[in-house]
Amino acid sequence: MTPPQLTILGGGVCGLYAAHHALARGARVVLLEKEERYGGLAAGHLCDGNWFDLGVHMLHAFDREVFETCREAMGGERLEVPLKSHIKWGGKLYHYPLRGRDILAGIPPLTLARCLGGLALAELESRFPSRPPGADAESALIELYGEPLYEFFFEDFTHRYWGLHPRELSAEFVRRKMPRLSALDVFKNLLEKLHLARPRDATEGALRFETLHYSRTGSEALPRKLAESARAQGAELRSAQPVERIHHQHGRIQAVETAQGQLPVDNVLSTLPLPELVKKLSPAAPEAVRAAAARLRFKPMTVYALLLKKDRCMDALYTYYRDRIFHRVGEPKNAGLEVTPAGHTTLIVETTCEVGDRKWTGEALPDILADLAAEGLCTAEEVVSQRLIHARHAYPVFALGFEKHLAVVTDYLAGFANLRSTGRQGAFTYPNMHTAMRMGAEAAHELLS
Ligand SMILES: Cc1cc2nc3c(=O)[nH]c(=O)nc-3n(C[C@H](O)[C@H](O)[C@H](O)COP(=O)(O)OP(=O)(O)OC[C@H]3O[C@@H](n4cnc5c(N)ncnc54)[C@H](O)[C@@H]3O)c2cc1C
């Protein structure tokens, strides 16, 4: 019997893991990736002999099956890194996840009491709701964290990050992206850290300490090794081959077209950004579907990748900032990244932006350097080289009302029996790498069943 065939569009971690899953089921796999390098958002960027990630990218081990595949593929290149990150708030650095003694020592008692009280009220309200859930992110953030924490932190931070006030974002953004933080958990965490309670097992959440997985070349090792091992198992992986058209007939995808020609397909797993997938369909999707797809927006990101003549800048893997032009700065050397020459380090400075604005073009560099200096991280004189790394599709924007546009698109695509659109871009959602990989495996499973 001829083995089933799966064509995967996009070689990010979702597509690569889907390839592994399909190979394990005996399928023939062809994967088409637009870029030279595999990995998508998790790909590495080589600059003057040093690797830079698009924002420090580390693997979580929450999904044991996914983790085991990654562990095997990475072999000796995998590094275990204890999570150590900070958040700067109100002029002070706090550990993130929160530490009991920081909470006690750092936050003024009245503020702490208001925040905990607000959290407890929000929790009570969630158990015994007195009104229907709100539609926008402001109401959802207040429902989740209480009004004091919303006012102290989330309102301003969310606004700066997205360029949209929480009232303009959908409540769905909060439900999918923001971890639930209960007053009880904060209290239990406090007791654990003061050694007054037994530590709990690692689970996904806002307060968990955990071991992350990385490499001496940064995030690039994981997709590179997944690609190598898929190829060794017989997958046909083609990089630098952007998909240009997707031909369909009678409710089935028939062929995928690249500059090299048309490739007939049995089953297609697409991890392309949803609006791109719709645009590539031939014959074209109905006008209403194209219009709905065009309203699904992504927030772009520019990373300022800096090589510095300095041994260390911070003692955490990364720090979040609320009041700066950047929202997060990572120093991957603290996670084991090899930096050359000796005595140098690199910083990954993350800024959300719009395509073509000052942050995107690099004109914002003087402001970035001024804010880095103000934070005591480095001076302009210490910068040896800098490079911009762009991502047009960094974050799906859950603008108010996006759900109805998404439903129009997904309902239409569900009409193609041999197509699944998945992963971060293809499902228009916010997974971490392990969740994106799980999504890839599930979509491959459905197509091959
Ligand atoms: C700043 C930032 C930091 C993050 N940090 C972490 C972290 O520390 N840990 C973690 O677990 N997750 C992290 N994530 C999330 C993680 O990066 C993503 O969820 C995951 O990489 C998504 O993988 P994917 O394969 O679904 O999508 P993508 O990585 O976007 O892959 C899609 C692929 O499709 C390709 N493609 C697009 N168009 C075409 C075309 N026409 N033809 C062929 N190929 C095409 C793209 O080039 C890309 O390779 C972070 C995300 C961001 C933005």
The ligand as an ORCA input file, in Angstrom:
! r2SCAN-3c Opt
* xyz 0 1
  C       9.429     37.635     20.969
  C       8.969     36.230     21.157
  C       9.565     35.444     22.134
  C       9.132     34.132     22.341
  N       9.744     33.370     23.294
  C       9.368     32.094     23.471
  C      10.028     31.268     24.437
  O      10.952     31.689     25.128
  N       9.586     29.983     24.570
  C       8.578     29.470     23.816
  O       8.249     28.301     23.987
  N       7.946     30.219     22.886
  C       8.318     31.508     22.686
  N       7.685     32.274     21.744
  C       6.598     31.661     20.946
  C       7.161     30.829     19.785
  O       8.139     31.553     19.067
  C       6.080     30.490     18.766
  O       4.881     30.132     19.353
  C       6.514     29.356     17.837
  O       7.820     29.542     17.375
  C       5.521     29.320     16.685
  O       5.914     28.356     15.748
  P       5.061     28.129     14.423
  O       5.784     27.104     13.641
  O       3.638     27.909     14.760
  O       5.091     29.557     13.669
  P       6.313     30.280     12.933
  O       7.532     30.145     13.721
  O       5.853     31.653     12.611
  O       6.490     29.441     11.598
  C       5.787     29.709     10.396
  C       6.746     29.397      9.259
  O       6.074     29.585      8.017
  C       7.018     30.135      7.093
  N       6.310     30.754      5.996
  C       5.579     31.899      5.990
  N       5.116     32.162      4.751
  C       5.541     31.141      3.960
  C       5.382     30.814      2.575
  N       4.683     31.589      1.743
  N       5.935     29.659      2.119
  C       6.638     28.845      2.944
  N       6.845     29.122      4.249
  C       6.299     30.242      4.757
  C       7.774     31.140      7.968
  O       9.000     31.540      7.367
  C       7.959     30.339      9.241
  O       9.140     29.570      9.221
  C       8.080     33.599     21.543
  C       7.492     34.392     20.544
  C       7.911     35.689     20.345
  C       7.272     36.529     19.274
*
